Amino acid sequence: MAKTASGSRIAFTYVHKDFLDGRAMNGWGKGYKDFVTNKIWIFGMEPEAWPNFLKEYGWKVIEDLGYDELAEKYVKPTGRILASTPIERMIYAEKL
């Protein structure tokens, strides 16, 4: 992605690192067992770390939203309901 054209945009979800480390279960022990113990989710990062991490690769964070914020801003206007967890977030970034 370092060679992506300037102005390109990307959106992706991520999981909080403290959940993957088992430090903050957020009432989701079953999810931990299903996704972490079974090695489905293996990488996580805290929200405050993303801007500097992406900047090293020439990207700038435009939005970093939790699922409640995401649902309110983008899903609710469509009339749909989105199930969410407190450990997932979404990044929207632009290549500089």
N, C-alpha and C positions, 0 to 999 in steps of 0.2 A: 504494500500500500504506500510505501515511501515514494514510489515513482508515479503515483496517480496524478492526473492533471489538476492544476490549481482550479479551485471553484467546485470540484467534485464534492459530493456529500455522501455521508454514510449514516445509517442508524443501526444500532445493535443493543441488545440487552446484556446485562451482567448481573452477577450475584455478589452480595456483600462478602468481603473476605472474612469478617468476623463470624459469619454463619458457617463458611466452609471450614474454618478453624475450630468450630464448636464452641466459640466464646459467646455467641448471641443467637440462641435458638428461636427467639421470637414466637414461642408457642408452636413451633412447627417441627417437632421431633420426628414425625412420620416423614416429612419432606427431607429431613436430614438423612434419615435411613435410606429412603428411596433414591435420592439424587447424589448424595455425597458418599455415603458408605459404599454404594454400588458404582462409584467413580464415573457418574454421568456428568456431574459438575466438578471440574478439577481446578479451575482458575477463578479467582475473585479479586476485587479491588474495592477499596473504600471510595466513596464519591469524591472526596477532596483530592485524591491522588490522580484522577483522570486528566485534568487539564495539563499538568506538567508531563505526564506520561505521553499523551498524544502530541504535545508540542514538540517533543523530541523527534517525532516522525513527520512534522510539518502539518499537523492538524490542529484545529481550534474547536473546542466544545461550544456548540450553540445552545443546546439544552441538555440537562441531566435531570430526568424526571422519575419519581417513584410511580408505581402503578396506579395509586389513587389519583395523583396529579394527571397522569397520562389518560386515565379513564375520564376524568372530569373535562379535560381540554379537548380530547380527540374522539372518545368513544361515546360519551353521553349525548353529544349533539346528533349522533346517528340513531339514537333510540335503543342501542344495544347495551347489554350489561357485561362487564368484564370482571371475571374472578381475578383476584390479585393476591400476592403475598408481600409481606413487608421486606423481604430480603432481595427482591429483584428490582432493578432500575433500568432505564433506557437512556442511551446517549445518542444525540444527534450532533454530528460534527462536520466541519467543512475543511477541505484541503486548502492550505494557504499558498 
